[in-house]
């Protein structure tokens, strides 16, 4: 086997799917990776995710992930009107 082939197999076996949480802030998209704790931004969603990927890869070169289970990501609802009414009473 060639060295290039072995390197490609090694890269494939070390791939991991991570989560990107994205929100818009001051006209920029901010992307955060909750599993690693990295964040980046960009003018578009695609740019923010690409920048997050680069930042996360650089971070993981210095601080590799320990073997852990993928986090459970879920959503929940809150009643904002109730929170506003409670703070108005205080």
N, C-alpha and C positions, 0 to 999 in steps of 0.2 A: 504494500500500500504506500502511496505517496504521502509526503508530509502534509501537503495541502488537503488531501482527503481526510487525514486524521484530524487536522485542525478544524475542518468543517463539521465533522462528527462531534468533536468536543464542544464546539459552539452551539450546535443544535441541542445537545444533551444538557447544556447549562441555561437554556431559555426558561423564563418564568413569566407567567402572565400576572401583571399587577393592575391595580385599580387607579384610574385618574378621576378625581372629583374636580369639576370645572365650574367656575362662576365668573361673572363679569364684574370688574371693579375699575372705576375711573376710565372707562373706554378700552380697557385691556382685558383679555381673558387670563385668569389665574388658574393654573392646574396644580393639584396637590396629589401626592401618592401617600395614602394613609398607612400602607404596610411598611413603608421605609421612612416616611417623614420628610421627603423632599418636596420642593415646590418650584415652579417656574411660571413664566408668563409669555404671552405673545399677542400680536395684533389680531390673530384669528385663532379659532379653536385648534386647527391643525398645527399652527406654529407653536401654540402653548403646549400641546401634547408632545410635539417633536423636541421642544426645549426641555420638557420634563423628562422625557426618555433619556436625553443626553446627560442631564444633571443626575438622574438616578443611576445610570451606568457608571459615571465617574465616582459617585458616592460609594457604590457597591464594590468598586475596585479597592477601595481603602477599608470598607466596613462590610464584609460579605454577610448576606442573610443567613441566619441559622435556619435549620430545617424546621419549619412550622407550618401549621395548617393555614389554609386561606381564611381570611376573616369573613365573617358573615355580614353582608351589607344589606340593610333593610331601610324602609322608610316609615315614618309615622306622622300623624297629624296633630296639630295643636290648635286650640281655639284662641286666636289672637285677641278677639273681642273681649273674652273673659279676663285676660291678663291686663288689658287696658283698663277695664272697669275696676279691677282689684287695686291697681296702682292709683287710680283716681280717688278711691275711698280712703287710702292711707294718709 
